[in-house]
Amino acid sequence: MATRDEIKFLSNPNIGSDNKKYCRFKKFGIKHIDYRDPDFLLQFINEQGKLLPRRITGNSLKYQKKVAVAVKRARHLAILPYVADLLK
């Protein structure tokens, strides 16, 4: 039978941490998302070139839609690739 000290290490160590996600657009007052800035848009794309969901980025619904439109426009103009292998 496991002792109390052994059970402590089997549990998730990040259970008590309160790392709240926040919308960076609301926090910093960003109103416009420029589709011509690929470095900024790369923050919302994973290694394969897919958009990261809201639950991971912490964006609000309004700004997540604006990010999606900006990424789609940048892809259409060949600023960002549609599909990539290890983009970052």
C-alpha positions in Angstrom: 0.0 0.0 0.0 1.3 3.5 -0.9 2.1 5.9 1.9 0.9 9.4 2.1 4.2 10.9 0.8 4.1 8.6 -2.3 0.6 9.6 -3.1 1.6 13.3 -3.0 4.0 12.8 -6.0 1.4 10.8 -8.0 -1.0 13.8 -8.2 -0.7 16.7 -10.6 1.7 19.4 -9.2 -0.2 22.2 -11.1 -3.5 21.7 -9.4 -3.2 24.6 -7.0 -1.7 27.1 -9.4 -4.0 30.0 -10.6 -2.6 31.0 -14.0 -5.6 32.8 -15.4 -5.8 33.2 -19.2 -6.6 36.7 -20.4 -7.3 38.3 -23.7 -4.2 40.2 -24.6 -6.2 42.4 -27.0 -8.4 43.7 -24.2 -5.5 44.0 -21.7 -3.3 46.0 -24.0 -6.0 47.9 -25.9 -5.3 46.5 -29.3 -8.2 47.4 -31.6 -6.9 46.4 -35.1 -5.2 43.2 -36.0 -3.0 43.6 -39.1 -2.9 40.7 -41.5 0.4 42.0 -42.9 2.3 41.3 -39.7 3.3 37.6 -39.9 5.4 37.7 -36.7 2.4 38.7 -34.6 0.1 36.2 -36.3 2.6 33.3 -35.7 1.7 33.5 -32.0 -1.8 32.2 -32.8 -0.6 29.3 -35.1 0.8 26.0 -34.1 3.8 24.2 -35.8 1.6 22.7 -38.5 0.1 26.0 -39.5 -3.3 25.5 -37.8 -5.1 28.2 -35.7 -4.8 27.7 -32.0 -8.2 27.6 -30.2 -9.5 30.2 -27.7 -9.1 27.8 -24.8 -5.3 27.8 -25.4 -4.7 31.4 -26.4 -7.2 32.9 -24.0 -8.6 35.4 -26.6 -12.2 36.6 -26.3 -14.6 35.5 -29.0 -14.6 38.9 -30.8 -10.8 39.0 -31.1 -10.5 35.3 -31.9 -12.7 35.9 -35.0 -10.6 38.8 -36.0 -7.4 36.8 -35.7 -8.9 34.0 -37.8 -9.8 36.5 -40.5 -6.4 38.1 -40.4 -4.7 34.7 -40.7 -6.9 33.6 -43.6 -6.1 36.9 -45.4 -2.4 36.4 -44.8 -2.6 32.9 -46.1 -4.4 34.0 -49.2 -1.7 36.6 -50.0 1.1 34.0 -49.3 2.4 35.9 -46.2 1.7 32.8 -44.1 1.6 29.2 -45.4 -1.5 27.1 -45.4 0.4 24.0 -44.3 3.9 23.9 -42.8 6.3 21.4 -41.3 7.7 22.8 -38.1 6.8 26.4 -38.8 8.2 27.8 -35.6 
